[in-house]
Amino acid sequence: MCGRYVSTRSPQDLVELFEVTRWNPEQRVEPSWNIAPTDDVWAVLHRPERETGVLERQLRPLRWGLVPSWATNAKIGTKLINARAETVHEKPAYRRAFAARRCLLPADGFYEWQAVPATGTAKVRKQPYFIHPEDGQVVALAGLYEFWRDRKVAEDDDPAAWWATCTIITTEATDAASRIHPRMPLAIAPADYDAWLDPTHQDPDELRALLTAPACGHLDARAVSTEVNNVDNEGPQLLDDAPHADTSA
């Protein structure tokens, strides 16, 4: 699974890296070294321009934790932070979004945890590892997004009436990640961005064929500060090498 990740690039950098054509500078998502479910995250997606209907590549914030359009309660989003690549096309919570609402979630890397056995008086503990591309490049995590209408808000044009949420697609872990956890977020290769984002591209077999590159290049994994374990902790120091630990896996 993927329950925490890092995304620190500025929106200006993301606009350039992903060739975004529409972005509202008034929308803000702060850089984060400890993104957790229910946080707002940057997403790249294709949406039609309202007046012309022409597809635009947009950069916009989404709330992590997908809420299907048919959901009666937004709390379901806390359970839908990940979608398995093997079944995403058929599960009721994801299949509509998989057909027409796919996105890219820019990330510097992600975290997974490994249990450290008890020794002497020390209890079993969880050691976080930061897993990231060896070349330090931004990775485009495969995601899905949905719009959900909160019926408790009377006015349809009230911004609070609509939630825009997302989930991350996961697959079997490879490279260094496989030594930490059996699952990992799946990345979309740059050559496949257009096909993945295009909402008119709805052939399930062709879309599933894009879900074959779990990492854009080789991955590195190293033990980092256990401060990551607390979702309230934030800052670049979270990526410091863990003291008295093997920093590679």
URDA-V278282 format. One record per pair of residues at least 12 apart in sequence whose C-alpha atoms are under 7 Angstrom apart, sorted by the first residue. I is the first residue (numbers start at 0). J is the second residue. If there is no record, write none. Layout:
i: [I | I]
j: [J | J]
This chain:
i: [0 | 0 | 0 | 0 | 0 | 1 | 1 | 1 | 2 | 2 | 3 | 3 | 3 | 3 | 3 | 4 | 4 | 4 | 4 | 4 | 5 | 5 | 5 | 5 | 5 | 5 | 5 | 5 | 6 | 6 | 6 | 6 | 6 | 6 | 7 | 7 | 7 | 7 | 8 | 14 | 19 | 19 | 19 | 20 | 20 | 20 | 21 | 21 | 21 | 21 | 22 | 22 | 22 | 28 | 28 | 28 | 31 | 31 | 32 | 32 | 32 | 32 | 33 | 33 | 33 | 35 | 36 | 36 | 36 | 36 | 37 | 37 | 37 | 37 | 38 | 38 | 39 | 39 | 39 | 39 | 40 | 40 | 40 | 40 | 41 | 41 | 41 | 41 | 41 | 41 | 42 | 42 | 42 | 42 | 42 | 42 | 42 | 42 | 43 | 43 | 43 | 43 | 43 | 43 | 43 | 44 | 44 | 44 | 44 | 44 | 44 | 44 | 45 | 45 | 45 | 61 | 61 | 61 | 62 | 62 | 62 | 63 | 63 | 63 | 63 | 64 | 64 | 64 | 64 | 64 | 64 | 64 | 65 | 65 | 65 | 65 | 65 | 65 | 65 | 66 | 66 | 66 | 67 | 67 | 67 | 68 | 68 | 68 | 79 | 80 | 80 | 81 | 81 | 81 | 81 | 82 | 82 | 82 | 82 | 83 | 83 | 83 | 84 | 84 | 84 | 84 | 88 | 96 | 96 | 96 | 97 | 98 | 99 | 99 | 99 | 100 | 100 | 100 | 100 | 101 | 101 | 101 | 101 | 101 | 102 | 102 | 102 | 102 | 102 | 103 | 103 | 103 | 103 | 104 | 104 | 104 | 104 | 105 | 105 | 105 | 105 | 106 | 106 | 106 | 106 | 107 | 107 | 107 | 107 | 108 | 108 | 108 | 109 | 109 | 109 | 110 | 110 | 110 | 110 | 111 | 111 | 111 | 111 | 111 | 112 | 112 | 112 | 112 | 112 | 113 | 113 | 113 | 113 | 114 | 126 | 126 | 127 | 127 | 127 | 128 | 128 | 128 | 128 | 129 | 129 | 129 | 129 | 130 | 130 | 130 | 130 | 130 | 131 | 131 | 131 | 132 | 132 | 132 | 132 | 133 | 133 | 133 | 138 | 138 | 139 | 139 | 140 | 140 | 140 | 140 | 140 | 141 | 141 | 141 | 141 | 141 | 142 | 142 | 142 | 142 | 143 | 143 | 143 | 144 | 144 | 144 | 144 | 145 | 145 | 145 | 146 | 146 | 146 | 146 | 147 | 147 | 147 | 148 | 148 | 148 | 149 | 167 | 168 | 168 | 169 | 169 | 169 | 169 | 170 | 170 | 170 | 170 | 170 | 171 | 174 | 174 | 175 | 175 | 175 | 175 | 176 | 178 | 184 | 185 | 185 | 185 | 186 | 186 | 186 | 186 | 187 | 188 | 188 | 191 | 220 | 220 | 221 | 221 | 221 | 222 | 222 | 222 | 222 | 222 | 222 | 223 | 223 | 223 | 223 | 223 | 224 | 224 | 224 | 224 | 224]
j: [81 | 169 | 182 | 183 | 184 | 81 | 183 | 184 | 35 | 36 | 33 | 34 | 35 | 109 | 110 | 33 | 34 | 108 | 109 | 110 | 31 | 32 | 33 | 34 | 106 | 107 | 108 | 109 | 30 | 31 | 32 | 105 | 106 | 107 | 30 | 31 | 32 | 107 | 30 | 58 | 56 | 57 | 58 | 55 | 56 | 57 | 55 | 56 | 57 | 58 | 57 | 58 | 59 | 40 | 41 | 60 | 233 | 234 | 233 | 234 | 235 | 237 | 227 | 230 | 233 | 230 | 63 | 64 | 77 | 80 | 62 | 63 | 64 | 77 | 62 | 63 | 60 | 61 | 62 | 63 | 60 | 61 | 62 | 63 | 58 | 59 | 60 | 61 | 104 | 105 | 58 | 59 | 60 | 61 | 102 | 103 | 104 | 105 | 56 | 57 | 58 | 59 | 102 | 103 | 104 | 56 | 57 | 58 | 101 | 102 | 103 | 196 | 57 | 196 | 197 | 163 | 164 | 165 | 163 | 164 | 165 | 80 | 164 | 165 | 166 | 76 | 77 | 79 | 80 | 164 | 165 | 166 | 79 | 80 | 144 | 145 | 164 | 165 | 166 | 145 | 147 | 164 | 92 | 145 | 147 | 145 | 146 | 147 | 166 | 166 | 167 | 166 | 167 | 168 | 169 | 166 | 167 | 168 | 169 | 168 | 169 | 170 | 168 | 169 | 170 | 210 | 203 | 143 | 144 | 145 | 143 | 201 | 198 | 199 | 201 | 143 | 144 | 145 | 198 | 142 | 143 | 144 | 195 | 196 | 141 | 142 | 143 | 144 | 196 | 139 | 140 | 141 | 142 | 139 | 140 | 141 | 142 | 137 | 138 | 139 | 140 | 137 | 138 | 139 | 140 | 131 | 136 | 137 | 138 | 129 | 130 | 131 | 129 | 130 | 131 | 127 | 128 | 129 | 130 | 127 | 128 | 129 | 179 | 180 | 125 | 126 | 127 | 128 | 179 | 125 | 126 | 127 | 179 | 126 | 222 | 225 | 222 | 223 | 225 | 220 | 221 | 222 | 223 | 220 | 221 | 222 | 223 | 176 | 218 | 219 | 220 | 221 | 218 | 219 | 220 | 216 | 217 | 218 | 219 | 217 | 218 | 219 | 186 | 215 | 186 | 187 | 167 | 184 | 185 | 186 | 187 | 167 | 168 | 185 | 186 | 187 | 165 | 166 | 167 | 168 | 165 | 166 | 167 | 163 | 164 | 165 | 166 | 163 | 164 | 165 | 161 | 162 | 163 | 164 | 161 | 162 | 163 | 160 | 161 | 162 | 161 | 184 | 184 | 185 | 182 | 183 | 184 | 185 | 182 | 183 | 184 | 185 | 213 | 183 | 217 | 218 | 218 | 219 | 220 | 248 | 220 | 248 | 213 | 212 | 213 | 214 | 212 | 213 | 214 | 215 | 212 | 212 | 215 | 209 | 247 | 248 | 246 | 247 | 248 | 240 | 241 | 244 | 245 | 246 | 247 | 237 | 238 | 239 | 240 | 241 | 237 | 238 | 239 | 240 | 241]
